[in-house]
Amino acid sequence: MQPSLFALLSIGLAALVAPVIANLAGEVGIEVPMVAIHLFVFYFGILADDTPPVGLAAYAASAISRADPIRTGVQGFTYDMRTAILPFMFFFNPELLLHDVESWYRGVWVIFTATTGMFAFVATIQGYLVTWVRWHERLLVLGCALLMIKPGWMTDIPGLVLLVLVFVYHRHRSIAGGGPSALFGKGSYPARQRSTG
């Protein structure tokens, strides 16, 4: 796979913008390792391949499916929106990059809560957790995601407990509504009901 022009430009962008971000972070009292700052800038340069109007994969997919390339790119980006929050996660929590991790269990905990927070963020964006998520439940799941994405025990534990409660509620609602009996069993991913009239 050939690197795009934006990926190549992001390498130079990291060299130009990273010192500015480091100075700004230092002025507000945030201590961030340079590797996290460089990866933050580089990640957004790579993400340019996925967003319209640059998203080359969307143009290829729309040519195959004979769909509008911009709408295809926007839909693809909503599927991949979780990646836009990932650089902020390792910017504010360098332990995700395995930088200055206190112990192995701390590293496992940080990766577990970040992954679970990303799962909750994706459930918010897609609107699906075991069943379809209502708009007010989306706000609750988004709150869980933000609590777990922010590093620290004081936010991770409440976010995890809240997400487990929402998950159990959705699982119960799925079974009561005639949904699948096993979490990932046959038919566990329902199709949206469409009118044929």
N, CA, C and O atoms as a DFTB+ gen file, in Angstrom:
788 C
 N C O
     1  1       0.848      -1.180       0.000
     2  2       0.000       0.000       0.000
     3  2       0.891       1.240       0.000
     4  3       1.811       1.360       0.809
     5  1       0.606       2.142      -0.904
     6  2       1.387       3.365      -1.031
     7  2       0.955       4.372       0.032
     8  3      -0.243       4.553       0.250
     9  1       1.902       5.028       0.696
    10  2       1.508       6.074       1.649
    11  2       0.959       7.277       0.894
    12  3       1.473       7.636      -0.165
    13  1      -0.062       7.886       1.426
    14  2      -0.651       9.037       0.753
    15  2       0.200      10.278       0.998
    16  3       1.100      10.287       1.838
    17  1      -0.108      11.301       0.252
    18  2       0.598      12.568       0.407
    19  2       0.382      13.131       1.806
    20  3       1.290      13.724       2.388
    21  1      -0.833      12.942       2.349
    22  2      -1.119      13.469       3.678
    23  2      -0.332      12.734       4.755
    24  3       0.076      13.338       5.747
    25  1      -0.115      11.436       4.566
    26  2       0.696      10.699       5.537
    27  2       2.137      11.195       5.505
    28  3       2.775      11.341       6.548
    29  1       2.647      11.454       4.299
    30  2       4.012      11.965       4.193
    31  2       4.119      13.385       4.754
    32  3       5.106      13.731       5.403
    33  1       3.098      14.199       4.498
    34  2       3.120      15.560       5.032
    35  2       2.992      15.581       6.548
    36  3       3.497      16.492       7.205
    37  1       2.314      14.575       7.106
    38  2       2.143      14.564       8.561
    39  2       3.464      14.316       9.273
    40  3       3.618      14.699      10.433
    41  1       4.422      13.681       8.599
    42  2       5.745      13.501       9.200
    43  2       6.402      14.870       9.383
    44  3       6.947      15.166      10.447
    45  1       6.349      15.696       8.349
    46  2       6.881      17.051       8.468
    47  2       6.065      17.907       9.408
    48  3       6.605      18.759      10.114
    49  1       4.752      17.679       9.417
    50  2       3.878      18.421      10.316
    51  2       4.215      18.132      11.767
    52  3       4.179      19.031      12.608
    53  1       4.545      16.868      12.066
    54  2       4.919      16.515      13.438
    55  2       6.175      17.264      13.860
    56  3       6.294      17.683      15.012
    57  1       7.112      17.435      12.931
    58  2       8.346      18.148      13.269
    59  2       8.092      19.636      13.507
    60  3       8.788      20.263      14.305
    61  1       7.102      20.201      12.821
    62  2       6.827      21.627      12.971
    63  2       5.870      21.938      14.115
    64  3       6.055      22.927      14.826
    65  1       4.855      21.107      14.299
    66  2       3.789      21.422      15.248
    67  2       4.067      20.865      16.638
    68  3       3.608      21.437      17.627
    69  1       4.806      19.767      16.735
    70  2       5.042      19.137      18.041
    71  2       5.706      20.075      19.047
    72  3       5.278      20.094      20.201
    73  1       6.728      20.856      18.677
    74  2       7.296      21.781      19.673
    75  2       6.301      22.846      20.141
    76  3       6.337      23.266      21.297
    77  1       5.421      23.278      19.246
    78  2       4.411      24.273      19.626
    79  2       3.445      23.673      20.645
    80  3       3.112      24.313      21.642
    81  1       2.994      22.434      20.392
    82  2       2.081      21.773      21.332
    83  2       2.771      21.542      22.668
    84  3       2.153      21.693      23.721
    85  1       4.055      21.174      22.631
    86  2       4.796      20.958      23.879
    87  2       4.887      22.252      24.688
    88  3       4.723      22.233      25.908
    89  1       5.149      23.376      24.014
    90  2       5.211      24.661      24.722
    91  2       3.856      25.058      25.299
    92  3       3.773      25.531      26.432
    93  1       2.789      24.861      24.512
    94  2       1.452      25.201      25.002
    95  2       1.049      24.317      26.175
    96  3       0.454      24.796      27.140
    97  1       1.369      23.032      26.096
    98  2       1.050      22.123      27.206
    99  2       1.828      22.513      28.455
   100  3       1.300      22.449      29.565
   101  1       3.089      22.918      28.276
   102  2       3.892      23.346      29.415
   103  2       3.373      24.618      30.056
   104  3       3.449      24.780      31.274
   105  1       2.839      25.531      29.232
   106  2       2.312      26.788      29.769
   107  2       1.072      26.584      30.627
   108  3       0.846      27.329      31.581
   109  1       0.265      25.576      30.291
   110  2      -0.945      25.327      31.092
   111  2      -0.704      24.285      32.172
   112  3      -1.629      23.916      32.896
   113  1       0.526      23.807      32.287
   114  2       0.881      22.902      33.373
   115  2       0.665      21.432      33.094
   116  3       0.629      20.629      34.027
   117  1       0.520      21.056      31.828
   118  2       0.362      19.642      31.474
   119  2       1.709      19.121      31.007
   120  3       2.306      19.670      30.081
   121  1       2.185      18.071      31.641
   122  2       3.464      17.481      31.256
   123  2       3.196      16.269      30.370
   124  3       2.681      15.249      30.829
   125  1       3.552      16.394      29.099
   126  2       3.300      15.340      28.120
   127  2       4.628      14.945      27.491
   128  3       5.388      15.821      27.078
   129  1       4.933      13.642      27.405
   130  2       6.170      13.221      26.747
   131  2       6.150      13.572      25.257
   132  3       5.091      13.589      24.629
   133  1       7.309      13.846      24.710
   134  2       7.398      14.225      23.299
   135  2       6.913      13.116      22.377
   136  3       6.375      13.402      21.307
   137  1       7.091      11.857      22.767
   138  2       6.622      10.769      21.902
   139  2       5.104      10.819      21.769
   140  3       4.577      10.542      20.692
   141  1       4.391      11.165      22.839
   142  2       2.930      11.272      22.772
   143  2       2.513      12.450      21.900
   144  3       1.526      12.362      21.168
   145  1       3.250      13.543      21.971
   146  2       2.925      14.717      21.156
   147  2       3.159      14.417      19.681
   148  3       2.322      14.752      18.843
   149  1       4.283      13.793      19.357
   150  2       4.568      13.453      17.962
   151  2       3.538      12.473      17.415
   152  3       3.085      12.621      16.280
   153  1       3.166      11.476      18.208
   154  2       2.164      10.517      17.749
   155  2       0.785      11.161      17.631
   156  3      -0.008      10.775      16.772
   157  1       0.495      12.135      18.485
   158  2      -0.766      12.876      18.399
   159  2      -0.879      13.567      17.040
   160  3      -1.897      13.442      16.360
   161  1       0.154      14.287      16.654
   162  2       0.144      15.009      15.377
   163  2       0.168      14.030      14.211
   164  3      -0.573      14.199      13.243
   165  1       1.010      13.012      14.295
   166  2       1.131      12.032      13.222
   167  2      -0.181      11.285      13.011
   168  3      -0.558      11.003      11.873
   169  1      -0.876      10.966      14.092
   170  2      -2.124      10.218      14.006
   171  2      -3.181      10.999      13.244
   172  3      -3.915      10.427      12.438
   173  1      -3.266      12.303      13.490
   174  2      -4.252      13.101      12.761
   175  2      -3.860      13.266      11.298
   176  3      -4.734      13.417      10.445
   177  1      -2.578      13.242      10.992
   178  2      -2.162      13.248       9.593
   179  2      -2.572      11.974       8.880
   180  3      -2.992      12.010       7.723
   181  1      -2.450      10.852       9.566
   182  2      -2.872       9.573       8.992
   183  2      -4.389       9.529       8.864
   184  3      -4.915       8.971       7.901
   185  1      -5.091      10.108       9.821
   186  2      -6.552      10.088       9.821
   187  2      -7.126      10.869       8.642
   188  3      -8.295      10.693       8.299
   189  1      -6.328      11.724       8.022
   190  2      -6.804      12.483       6.864
   191  2      -7.171      11.565       5.707
   192  3      -7.995      11.934       4.870
   193  1      -6.580      10.382       5.641
   194  2      -6.936       9.434       4.584
   195  2      -8.352       8.915       4.739
   196  3      -8.940       8.415       3.781
   197  1      -8.896       9.026       5.923
   198  2     -10.196       8.434       6.204
   199  2     -11.341       9.430       6.154
   200  3     -12.504       9.034       6.222
   201  1     -11.036      10.705       6.040
   202  2     -12.089      11.711       6.104
   203  2     -12.347      12.312       4.729
   204  3     -11.411      12.509       3.955
   205  1     -13.603      12.602       4.420
   206  2     -13.904      13.271       3.154
   207  2     -13.369      14.691       3.180
   208  3     -13.285      15.258       4.269
   209  1     -13.011      15.293       2.097
   210  2     -13.045      14.793       0.730
   211  2     -11.789      14.054       0.301
   212  3     -11.645      13.750      -0.883
   213  1     -10.867      13.752       1.221
   214  2      -9.621      13.085       0.853
   215  2      -9.773      11.573       0.844
   216  3      -9.043      10.901       0.114
   217  1     -10.682      11.012       1.618
   218  2     -10.782       9.573       1.842
   219  2     -10.799       8.754       0.567
   220  3     -11.850       8.557      -0.042
   221  1      -9.637       8.281       0.168
   222  2      -9.523       7.542      -1.085
   223  2     -10.285       6.229      -1.047
   224  3     -10.811       5.794      -2.071
   225  1     -10.354       5.594       0.108
   226  2     -11.098       4.342       0.219
   227  2     -12.584       4.576      -0.044
   228  3     -13.254       3.715      -0.614
   229  1     -13.100       5.727       0.365
   230  2     -14.512       6.039       0.119
   231  2     -14.777       6.209      -1.372
   232  3     -15.830       5.800      -1.863
   233  1     -13.836       6.806      -2.095
   234  2     -14.012       6.954      -3.538
   235  2     -13.995       5.594      -4.229
   236  3     -14.776       5.357      -5.150
   237  1     -13.118       4.710      -3.793
   238  2     -13.078       3.365      -4.381
   239  2     -14.351       2.592      -4.059
   240  3     -14.920       1.938      -4.933
   241  1     -14.800       2.664      -2.804
   242  2     -16.016       1.947      -2.410
   243  2     -17.242       2.510      -3.116
   244  3     -18.132       1.754      -3.504
   245  1     -17.300       3.824      -3.286
   246  2     -18.460       4.416      -3.956
   247  2     -18.472       4.091      -5.442
   248  3     -19.543       3.984      -6.039
   249  1     -17.302       3.931      -6.049
   250  2     -17.259       3.531      -7.453
   251  2     -17.776       2.106      -7.625
   252  3     -18.468       1.806      -8.597
   253  1     -17.441       1.234      -6.686
   254  2     -17.914      -0.149      -6.758
   255  2     -19.415      -0.219      -6.501
   256  3     -20.132      -0.936      -7.197
   257  1     -19.889       0.522      -5.507
   258  2     -21.306       0.446      -5.125
   259  2     -22.185       1.445      -5.871
   260  3     -23.402       1.451      -5.687
   261  1     -21.588       2.283      -6.703
   262  2     -22.291       3.327      -7.450
   263  2     -23.068       4.256      -6.514
   264  3     -24.227       4.591      -6.762
   265  1     -22.402       4.660      -5.442
   266  2     -23.001       5.563      -4.460
   267  2     -22.261       6.896      -4.495
   268  3     -21.230       7.036      -5.153
   269  1     -22.801       7.858      -3.784
   270  2     -22.177       9.170      -3.686
   271  2     -20.895       9.064      -2.854
   272  3     -20.948       8.570      -1.727
   273  1     -19.746       9.511      -3.372
   274  2     -18.494       9.346      -2.625
   275  2     -18.446      10.135      -1.318
   276  3     -17.861       9.666      -0.342
   277  1     -19.045      11.316      -1.280
   278  2     -19.015      12.100      -0.043
   279  2     -19.867      11.431       1.028
   280  3     -19.443      11.324       2.179
   281  1     -21.063      10.979       0.662
   282  2     -21.916      10.285       1.641
   283  2     -21.254       8.995       2.112
   284  3     -21.344       8.644       3.288
   285  1     -20.591       8.289       1.202
   286  2     -19.876       7.070       1.584
   287  2     -18.742       7.395       2.542
   288  3     -18.523       6.676       3.517
   289  1     -18.016       8.481       2.268
   290  2     -16.929       8.887       3.155
   291  2     -17.416       9.304       4.525
   292  3     -16.796       8.971       5.535
   293  1     -18.525      10.032       4.571
   294  2     -19.077      10.453       5.862
   295  2     -19.548       9.238       6.655
   296  3     -19.315       9.153       7.861
   297  1     -20.219       8.287       5.972
   298  2     -20.668       7.077       6.665
   299  2     -19.473       6.257       7.156
   300  3     -19.496       5.730       8.268
   301  1     -18.440       6.150       6.335
   302  2     -17.236       5.437       6.761
   303  2     -16.561       6.105       7.945
   304  3     -16.043       5.433       8.837
   305  1     -16.570       7.429       7.949
   306  2     -15.953       8.130       9.074
   307  2     -16.753       7.951      10.356
   308  3     -16.167       7.888      11.437
   309  1     -18.090       7.867      10.261
   310  2     -18.864       7.602      11.477
   311  2     -18.538       6.225      12.029
   312  3     -18.562       6.024      13.244
   313  1     -18.233       5.270      11.150
   314  2     -17.814       3.956      11.634
   315  2     -16.442       4.027      12.292
   316  3     -16.135       3.247      13.194
   317  1     -15.628       4.961      11.838
   318  2     -14.247       5.039      12.298
   319  2     -14.006       6.238      13.217
   320  3     -12.857       6.603      13.464
   321  1     -15.075       6.851      13.723
   322  2     -14.935       8.059      14.538
   323  2     -14.198       7.805      15.855
   324  3     -13.617       8.723      16.434
   325  1     -14.225       6.575      16.318
   326  2     -13.531       6.263      17.571
   327  2     -12.048       6.562      17.459
   328  3     -11.390       6.843      18.461
   329  1     -11.516       6.503      16.241
   330  2     -10.091       6.767      16.082
   331  2      -9.751       8.237      16.298
   332  3      -8.599       8.567      16.579
   333  1     -10.729       9.117      16.173
   334  2     -10.448      10.537      16.382
   335  2     -10.237      10.857      17.855
   336  3      -9.602      11.859      18.183
   337  1     -10.761      10.020      18.747
   338  2     -10.601      10.277      20.179
   339  2      -9.353       9.587      20.730
   340  3      -8.872       9.942      21.806
   341  1      -8.831       8.610      20.003
   342  2      -7.667       7.857      20.475
   343  2      -6.426       8.722      20.698
   344  3      -5.757       8.536      21.714
   345  1      -6.077       9.661      19.804
   346  2      -4.897      10.491      20.082
   347  2      -5.022      11.309      21.363
   348  3      -4.031      11.532      22.059
   349  1      -6.233      11.756      21.675
   350  2      -6.427      12.489      22.926
   351  2      -6.217      11.573      24.124
   352  3      -5.749      12.010      25.176
   353  1      -6.568      10.296      23.957
   354  2      -6.388       9.349      25.057
   355  2      -4.915       9.182      25.392
   356  3      -4.541       9.245      26.563
   357  1      -4.068       8.970      24.383
   358  2      -2.664       8.793      24.740
   359  2      -1.928      10.109      24.913
   360  3      -0.785      10.117      25.372
   361  1      -2.557      11.226      24.555
   362  2      -1.979      12.530      24.868
   363  2      -2.110      12.815      26.358
   364  3      -1.165      13.288      26.990
   365  1      -3.281      12.526      26.918
   366  2      -3.513      12.782      28.336
   367  2      -3.166      11.597      29.225
   368  3      -3.135      11.736      30.448
   369  1      -2.906      10.434      28.636
   370  2      -2.535       9.254      29.408
   371  2      -1.409       8.517      28.682
   372  3      -1.670       7.532      27.991
   373  1      -0.166       8.972      28.824
   374  2       0.950       8.356      28.108
   375  2       1.209       6.899      28.492
   376  3       1.974       6.212      27.816
   377  1       0.579       6.418      29.571
   378  2       0.743       5.009      29.931
   379  2       0.178       4.091      28.853
   380  3       0.574       2.928      28.768
   381  1      -0.740       4.592      28.028
   382  2      -1.248       3.791      26.913
   383  2      -0.148       3.494      25.904
   384  3      -0.210       2.496      25.186
   385  1       0.848       4.353      25.850
   386  2       2.000       4.124      24.977
   387  2       3.089       3.340      25.693
   388  3       4.207       3.209      25.194
   389  1       2.749       2.820      26.875
   390  2       3.685       2.090      27.738
   391  2       4.870       2.972      28.116
   392  3       6.013       2.518      28.153
   393  1       4.580       4.228      28.391
   394  2       5.593       5.197      28.794
   395  2       5.449       5.452      30.292
   396  3       4.402       5.919      30.741
   397  1       6.478       5.153      31.062
   398  2       6.495       5.335      32.519
   399  2       5.343       4.614      33.224
   400  3       4.663       5.195      34.069
   401  1       5.135       3.357      32.872
   402  2       4.103       2.556      33.532
   403  2       4.664       2.086      34.868
   404  3       5.775       1.560      34.927
   405  1       3.889       2.275      35.953
   406  2       4.355       1.949      37.298
   407  2       4.591       0.456      37.485
   408  3       5.613       0.055      38.041
   409  1       3.645      -0.376      37.022
   410  2       3.752      -1.827      37.188
   411  2       2.971      -2.503      36.069
   412  3       2.236      -1.845      35.332
   413  1       3.130      -3.807      35.944
   414  2       2.463      -4.524      34.862
   415  2       0.950      -4.520      35.045
   416  3       0.215      -4.427      34.062
   417  1       0.469      -4.621      36.284
   418  2      -0.983      -4.622      36.474
   419  2      -1.581      -3.245      36.225
   420  3      -2.739      -3.141      35.820
   421  1      -0.814      -2.188      36.459
   422  2      -1.277      -0.841      36.121
   423  2      -1.392      -0.705      34.604
   424  3      -2.350      -0.114      34.104
   425  1      -0.423      -1.247      33.872
   426  2      -0.485      -1.221      32.413
   427  2      -1.680      -1.988      31.875
   428  3      -2.350      -1.533      30.948
   429  1      -1.949      -3.157      32.457
   430  2      -3.104      -3.955      32.036
   431  2      -4.398      -3.195      32.331
   432  3      -5.310      -3.175      31.503
   433  1      -4.480      -2.571      33.510
   434  2      -5.682      -1.827      33.887
   435  2      -5.917      -0.642      32.954
   436  3      -7.051      -0.397      32.541
   437  1      -4.866       0.091      32.621
   438  2      -4.997       1.259      31.746
   439  2      -5.474       0.832      30.362
   440  3      -6.360       1.464      29.785
   441  1      -4.893      -0.233      29.831
   442  2      -5.298      -0.711      28.509
   443  2      -6.729      -1.248      28.545
   444  3      -7.498      -1.019      27.611
   445  1      -7.093      -1.962      29.619
   446  2      -8.456      -2.495      29.745
   447  2      -9.491      -1.379      29.800
   448  3     -10.495      -1.432      29.090
   449  1      -9.259      -0.368      30.635
   450  2     -10.253       0.706      30.756
   451  2     -10.315       1.559      29.489
   452  3     -11.390       2.029      29.118
   453  1      -9.186       1.764      28.828
   454  2      -9.202       2.527      27.580
   455  2      -9.959       1.768      26.493
   456  3     -10.731       2.361      25.739
   457  1      -9.736       0.456      26.416
   458  2     -10.444      -0.357      25.431
   459  2     -11.938      -0.392      25.728
   460  3     -12.756      -0.291      24.814
   461  1     -12.294      -0.533      26.993
   462  2     -13.704      -0.536      27.373
   463  2     -14.332       0.829      27.118
   464  3     -15.484       0.908      26.693
   465  1     -13.594       1.895      27.372
   466  2     -14.087       3.235      27.066
   467  2     -14.309       3.431      25.578
   468  3     -15.286       4.063      25.175
   469  1     -13.411       2.895      24.753
   470  2     -13.594       2.961      23.304
   471  2     -14.819       2.161      22.881
   472  3     -15.564       2.588      21.999
   473  1     -15.035       0.996      23.509
   474  2     -16.219       0.181      23.231
   475  2     -17.489       0.977      23.532
   476  3     -18.436       0.960      22.746
   477  1     -17.509       1.668      24.660
   478  2     -18.675       2.478      25.022
   479  2     -18.843       3.651      24.057
   480  3     -19.968       4.013      23.713
   481  1     -17.737       4.241      23.622
   482  2     -17.808       5.353      22.673
   483  2     -18.375       4.886      21.338
   484  3     -19.184       5.581      20.723
   485  1     -17.946       3.704      20.890
   486  2     -18.466       3.142      19.641
   487  2     -19.952       2.819      19.784
   488  3     -20.727       3.051      18.856
   489  1     -20.355       2.283      20.944
   490  2     -21.777       2.001      21.177
   491  2     -22.594       3.286      21.124
   492  3     -23.737       3.273      20.666
   493  1     -22.023       4.388      21.585
   494  2     -22.716       5.676      21.517
   495  2     -22.877       6.126      20.077
   496  3     -23.960       6.550      19.676
   497  1     -21.813       6.038      19.300
   498  2     -21.851       6.505      17.919
   499  2     -22.765       5.629      17.068
   500  3     -23.576       6.141      16.296
   501  1     -22.637       4.312      17.207
   502  2     -23.416       3.394      16.382
   503  2     -24.853       3.238      16.865
   504  3     -25.727       2.832      16.099
   505  1     -25.100       3.560      18.135
   506  2     -26.450       3.455      18.661
   507  2     -26.877       2.029      18.945
   508  3     -28.067       1.713      18.940
   509  1     -25.895       1.164      19.195
   510  2     -26.219      -0.245      19.439
   511  2     -25.322      -0.799      20.516
   512  3     -24.099      -0.705      20.410
   513  1     -25.891      -1.366      21.536
   514  2     -25.155      -2.072      22.623
   515  2     -25.734      -3.479      22.696
   516  3     -25.137      -4.058      21.788
   517  1     -26.374      -4.159      23.137
   518  2     -26.991      -5.473      22.936
   519  2     -28.278      -5.294      22.134
   520  3     -28.643      -6.174      21.355
   521  1     -28.960      -4.186      22.312
   522  2     -30.115      -3.791      21.511
   523  2     -29.870      -2.348      21.066
   524  3     -28.860      -1.736      21.415
   525  1     -30.810      -1.825      20.294
   526  2     -30.662      -0.438      19.858
   527  2     -30.754       0.499      21.059
   528  3     -31.611       0.329      21.926
   529  1     -29.885       1.465      21.099
   530  2     -29.782       2.381      22.234
   531  2     -30.647       3.610      21.956
   532  3     -30.544       4.220      20.892
   533  1     -31.489       3.966      22.907
   534  2     -32.306       5.176      22.785
   535  2     -31.426       6.406      23.014
   536  3     -30.314       6.292      23.530
   537  1     -31.933       7.587      22.626
   538  2     -31.085       8.783      22.667
   539  2     -30.648       9.123      24.084
   540  3     -29.507       9.541      24.286
   541  1     -31.529       8.954      25.079
   542  2     -31.131       9.285      26.448
   543  2     -30.157       8.239      27.004
   544  3     -29.337       8.551      27.868
   545  1     -30.248       7.008      26.512
   546  2     -29.275       5.988      26.913
   547  2     -27.921       6.248      26.264
   548  3     -26.880       5.924      26.835
   549  1     -27.939       6.833      25.073
   550  2     -26.682       7.193      24.419
   551  2     -25.899       8.193      25.260
   552  3     -24.676       8.104      25.367
   553  1     -26.608       9.139      25.851
   554  2     -25.933      10.118      26.706
   555  2     -25.292       9.439      27.909
   556  3     -24.185       9.798      28.309
   557  1     -25.982       8.460      28.488
   558  2     -25.440       7.724      29.627
   559  2     -24.209       6.909      29.221
   560  3     -23.207       6.889      29.935
   561  1     -24.295       6.235      28.066
   562  2     -23.158       5.436      27.593
   563  2     -21.989       6.350      27.221
   564  3     -20.833       5.991      27.444
   565  1     -22.277       7.521      26.657
   566  2     -21.210       8.482      26.363
   567  2     -20.538       8.949      27.646
   568  3     -19.318       9.102      27.687
   569  1     -21.322       9.176      28.686
   570  2     -20.742       9.529      29.983
   571  2     -19.836       8.434      30.513
   572  3     -18.767       8.718      31.054
   573  1     -20.258       7.172      30.361
   574  2     -19.409       6.042      30.766
   575  2     -18.104       6.046      29.981
   576  3     -17.028       5.836      30.540
   577  1     -18.214       6.287      28.678
   578  2     -17.018       6.297      27.832
   579  2     -16.054       7.391      28.259
   580  3     -14.854       7.147      28.382
   581  1     -16.561       8.582      28.483
   582  2     -15.689       9.692      28.871
   583  2     -15.070       9.471      30.242
   584  3     -13.928       9.866      30.479
   585  1     -15.816       8.843      31.151
   586  2     -15.248       8.537      32.465
   587  2     -14.094       7.550      32.352
   588  3     -13.085       7.695      33.042
   589  1     -14.234       6.544      31.485
   590  2     -13.173       5.538      31.374
   591  2     -12.015       5.999      30.505
   592  3     -10.892       5.519      30.664
   593  1     -12.273       6.917      29.595
   594  2     -11.192       7.423      28.760
   595  2     -10.276       8.332      29.570
   596  3      -9.064       8.341      29.356
   597  1     -10.849       9.096      30.500
   598  2     -10.030       9.951      31.359
   599  2      -9.274       9.058      32.341
   600  3      -9.893       8.226      33.005
   601  1      -7.961       9.207      32.451
   602  2      -7.199       8.313      33.327
   603  2      -7.443       8.593      34.801
   604  3      -7.679       9.732      35.202
   605  1      -7.382       7.545      35.592
   606  2      -7.516       7.676      37.043
   607  2      -8.563       6.736      37.600
   608  3      -9.585       6.473      36.965
   609  1      -8.295       6.226      38.807
   610  2      -9.207       5.287      39.454
   611  2     -10.547       5.926      39.761
   612  3     -11.582       5.263      39.683
   613  1     -10.545       7.204      40.108
   614  2     -11.778       7.885      40.515
   615  2     -12.782       8.006      39.370
   616  3     -13.977       8.164      39.618
   617  1     -12.323       7.936      38.141
   618  2     -13.238       7.987      37.000
   619  2     -13.435       6.620      36.363
   620  3     -14.504       6.337      35.822
   621  1     -12.411       5.767      36.420
   622  2     -12.511       4.453      35.777
   623  2     -13.546       3.558      36.439
   624  3     -14.356       2.939      35.750
   625  1     -13.533       3.480      37.766
   626  2     -14.438       2.574      38.486
   627  2     -15.907       2.970      38.279
   628  3     -16.706       2.107      37.916
   629  1     -16.302       4.246      38.495
   630  2     -17.715       4.593      38.245
   631  2     -18.131       4.378      36.791
   632  3     -19.250       3.939      36.526
   633  1     -17.239       4.683      35.848
   634  2     -17.568       4.471      34.441
   635  2     -17.780       3.011      34.119
   636  3     -18.699       2.659      33.379
   637  1     -16.927       2.153      34.677
   638  2     -17.050       0.717      34.438
   639  2     -18.317       0.159      35.077
   640  3     -19.016      -0.642      34.457
   641  1     -18.620       0.566      36.300
   642  2     -19.828       0.082      36.987
   643  2     -21.077       0.528      36.233
   644  3     -22.000      -0.261      36.035
   645  1     -21.107       1.794      35.811
   646  2     -22.257       2.298      35.059
   647  2     -22.433       1.559      33.744
   648  3     -23.557       1.233      33.362
   649  1     -21.332       1.289      33.043
   650  2     -21.425       0.585      31.767
   651  2     -21.919      -0.841      31.962
   652  3     -22.714      -1.330      31.158
   653  1     -21.466      -1.518      33.012
   654  2     -21.947      -2.874      33.290
   655  2     -23.445      -2.851      33.576
   656  3     -24.173      -3.725      33.104
   657  1     -23.919      -1.865      34.342
   658  2     -25.353      -1.760      34.628
   659  2     -26.164      -1.522      33.352
   660  3     -27.216      -2.134      33.162
   661  1     -25.683      -0.641      32.485
   662  2     -26.376      -0.385      31.220
   663  2     -26.355      -1.635      30.351
   664  3     -27.353      -1.959      29.706
   665  1     -25.227      -2.341      30.328
   666  2     -25.103      -3.558      29.533
   667  2     -26.078      -4.627      30.023
   668  3     -26.748      -5.270      29.215
   669  1     -26.162      -4.822      31.343
   670  2     -27.087      -5.815      31.909
   671  2     -28.530      -5.425      31.599
   672  3     -29.347      -6.283      31.263
   673  1     -28.847      -4.139      31.709
   674  2     -30.197      -3.671      31.379
   675  2     -30.524      -3.962      29.920
   676  3     -31.619      -4.435      29.615
   677  1     -29.593      -3.688      29.023
   678  2     -29.826      -3.941      27.602
   679  2     -29.928      -5.428      27.308
   680  3     -30.710      -5.845      26.453
   681  1     -29.158      -6.208      27.995
   682  2     -29.235      -7.661      27.811
   683  2     -30.600      -8.175      28.256
   684  3     -31.207      -9.003      27.577
   685  1     -31.079      -7.686      29.394
   686  2     -32.401      -8.077      29.884
   687  2     -33.493      -7.619      28.915
   688  3     -34.430      -8.365      28.633
   689  1     -33.369      -6.394      28.408
   690  2     -34.349      -5.866      27.457
   691  2     -34.344      -6.664      26.159
   692  3     -35.393      -6.861      25.546
   693  1     -33.171      -7.124      25.740
   694  2     -33.065      -7.922      24.526
   695  2     -33.766      -9.264      24.686
   696  3     -34.487      -9.697      23.788
   697  1     -33.561      -9.925      25.822
   698  2     -34.188     -11.225      26.058
   699  2     -35.697     -11.058      26.227
   700  3     -36.472     -11.858      25.702
   701  1     -36.117     -10.023      26.957
   702  2     -37.550      -9.795      27.168
   703  2     -38.265      -9.447      25.869
   704  3     -39.449      -9.744      25.711
   705  1     -37.557      -8.825      24.951
   706  2     -38.155      -8.452      23.674
   707  2     -38.074      -9.536      22.627
   708  3     -38.351      -9.280      21.456
   709  1     -37.698     -10.749      23.020
   710  2     -37.592     -11.847      22.063
   711  2     -36.298     -11.840      21.287
   712  3     -36.214     -12.408      20.198
   713  1     -35.285     -11.198      21.846
   714  2     -33.984     -11.132      21.194
   715  2     -33.232     -12.434      21.324
   716  3     -33.810     -13.435      21.749
   717  1     -31.991     -12.451      20.980
   718  2     -31.193     -13.677      21.040
   719  2     -30.981     -14.141      22.471
   720  3     -30.913     -13.334      23.398
   721  1     -30.879     -15.442      22.635
   722  2     -30.682     -15.978      23.982
   723  2     -29.211     -15.994      24.367
   724  3     -28.888     -15.987      25.555
   725  1     -28.334     -16.014      23.408
   726  2     -26.899     -15.962      23.681
   727  2     -26.382     -14.612      23.203
   728  3     -26.894     -14.049      22.235
   729  1     -25.375     -14.103      23.881
   730  2     -24.905     -12.752      23.569
   731  2     -24.454     -12.625      22.125
   732  3     -24.860     -11.692      21.432
   733  1     -23.622     -13.546      21.662
   734  2     -23.146     -13.474      20.293
   735  2     -23.610     -14.687      19.503
   736  3     -22.918     -15.148      18.595
   737  1     -24.775     -15.196      19.850
   738  2     -25.312     -16.366      19.168
   739  2     -25.905     -16.011      17.825
   740  3     -25.803     -14.874      17.365
   741  1     -26.528     -16.998      17.199
   742  2     -27.119     -16.799      15.888
   743  2     -28.217     -15.741      15.984
   744  3     -29.088     -15.811      16.851
   745  1     -28.166     -14.793      15.109
   746  2     -29.175     -13.746      15.089
   747  2     -28.983     -12.683      16.147
   748  3     -29.918     -11.936      16.435
   749  1     -27.802     -12.589      16.735
   750  2     -27.616     -11.610      17.805
   751  2     -27.431     -10.198      17.279
   752  3     -27.541      -9.241      18.044
   753  1     -27.153     -10.047      15.995
   754  2     -27.024      -8.705      15.435
   755  2     -28.228      -8.450      14.548
   756  3     -28.259      -8.917      13.410
   757  1     -29.217      -7.722      15.038
   758  2     -30.454      -7.555      14.282
   759  2     -30.305      -6.531      13.171
   760  3     -29.476      -5.623      13.237
   761  1     -31.119      -6.700      12.165
   762  2     -31.191      -5.701      11.105
   763  2     -32.253      -4.681      11.483
   764  3     -33.229      -5.008      12.158
   765  1     -32.059      -3.460      11.048
   766  2     -33.079      -2.443      11.324
   767  2     -34.336      -2.784      10.525
   768  3     -34.263      -3.237       9.383
   769  1     -35.477      -2.559      11.146
   770  2     -36.747      -2.828      10.481
   771  2     -36.993      -1.735       9.445
   772  3     -36.963      -0.546       9.760
   773  1     -37.236      -2.153       8.211
   774  2     -37.499      -1.192       7.152
   775  2     -38.892      -1.441       6.599
   776  3     -39.329      -2.583       6.461
   777  1     -39.567      -0.372       6.290
   778  2     -40.894      -0.536       5.706
   779  2     -40.741      -0.863       4.233
   780  3     -39.888      -0.298       3.548
   781  1     -41.561      -1.769       3.753
   782  2     -41.485      -2.189       2.352
   783  2     -42.604      -1.578       1.539
   784  3     -42.824      -1.968       0.392
   785  1     -43.322      -0.615       2.123
   786  2     -44.476      -0.013       1.452
   787  2     -44.101       1.107       0.629
   788  3     -44.959       1.723      -0.004
